[in-house]
Amino acid sequence: MTQKREAVATQLVDNELTCVTRFDFEPGAETGWHRHGHNYVITAITDLHMRLEEPGGSEREVHVKAGEAYFRQEGVEHNVINASENPMAFVEVEIK
């Protein structure tokens, strides 16, 4: 049985307004299934080649270039996997 590798989450800020977390992924590492309880913004530190597992068994590939950002609303549920052969990293800012 292959053991899953977890992404490393490093909390940078957590106060009454925001929660800022850096995520670092080795190739094949994943966040595990989670549901976002707040609106959030992701900013790519490296190029991101992510496989997103979504409810109902669907999957999709997402590519984000280093320095780019995107916004998602509260309620997103998924497992994020590094689908590349290189490490990847991003910063997530949750808006409380």
C-alpha positions in Angstrom: 0.0 0.0 0.0 1.4 3.4 -1.0 1.5 5.9 1.8 0.2 9.4 0.9 2.4 12.3 1.4 0.9 15.4 3.1 1.6 19.0 2.1 3.3 21.0 4.8 1.1 23.8 6.1 2.9 26.7 7.9 0.6 29.2 9.6 2.0 32.7 9.2 -0.9 34.9 10.6 -4.1 34.0 12.5 -6.1 36.9 13.9 -9.6 38.2 14.0 -9.5 39.3 10.4 -7.5 36.7 8.4 -5.6 33.4 8.5 -2.6 33.2 6.3 -1.0 29.8 5.6 1.9 28.8 3.4 1.5 25.3 1.8 4.6 23.4 0.5 4.1 20.3 -1.6 6.7 17.7 -2.7 5.7 15.9 -5.9 2.6 13.8 -5.3 1.9 15.5 -1.9 -1.7 16.5 -1.1 -3.7 18.5 1.4 -6.3 15.8 2.2 -10.0 16.4 1.8 -11.1 19.7 3.4 -13.9 22.3 3.1 -13.1 26.0 3.2 -15.0 27.8 5.9 -14.1 31.3 4.6 -13.6 33.1 1.4 -10.0 32.8 0.4 -7.2 34.0 -2.0 -4.4 31.8 -3.2 -1.1 33.3 -4.4 1.3 31.0 -6.2 4.9 31.2 -5.0 6.0 28.6 -7.7 4.3 27.4 -10.8 1.4 25.2 -9.7 0.2 22.1 -11.5 -2.5 20.8 -9.3 -4.9 17.9 -9.5 -8.2 18.8 -7.7 -10.3 15.9 -6.4 -13.8 17.2 -6.0 -17.0 15.8 -4.5 -18.8 13.1 -6.5 -15.5 11.6 -7.7 -14.6 14.2 -10.3 -11.1 15.5 -10.9 -9.6 18.4 -12.8 -6.2 19.8 -13.5 -5.4 23.5 -12.7 -2.3 25.4 -13.7 -1.3 28.7 -12.0 1.9 30.6 -12.8 4.2 31.8 -10.1 3.0 35.2 -8.9 -0.6 34.8 -10.0 -3.5 34.7 -7.6 -7.1 33.6 -7.6 -10.2 34.0 -5.3 -12.7 31.3 -4.2 -15.8 31.6 -2.0 -16.5 29.8 1.2 -17.7 26.3 0.9 -15.2 24.9 -1.7 -14.5 21.3 -0.9 -11.6 19.4 -2.4 -8.3 17.6 -2.1 -5.3 19.4 -3.7 -2.5 17.2 -5.1 0.8 18.3 -6.6 0.5 16.7 -10.0 4.0 17.8 -11.2 7.5 16.3 -10.7 8.6 19.5 -9.0 7.9 21.0 -5.5 5.2 23.6 -5.5 4.2 26.3 -2.9 1.4 28.8 -2.5 0.1 31.2 0.2 -3.5 31.0 1.2 -5.2 34.0 2.8 -8.6 33.2 4.4 -10.8 36.2 5.0 -12.7 35.8 8.2 
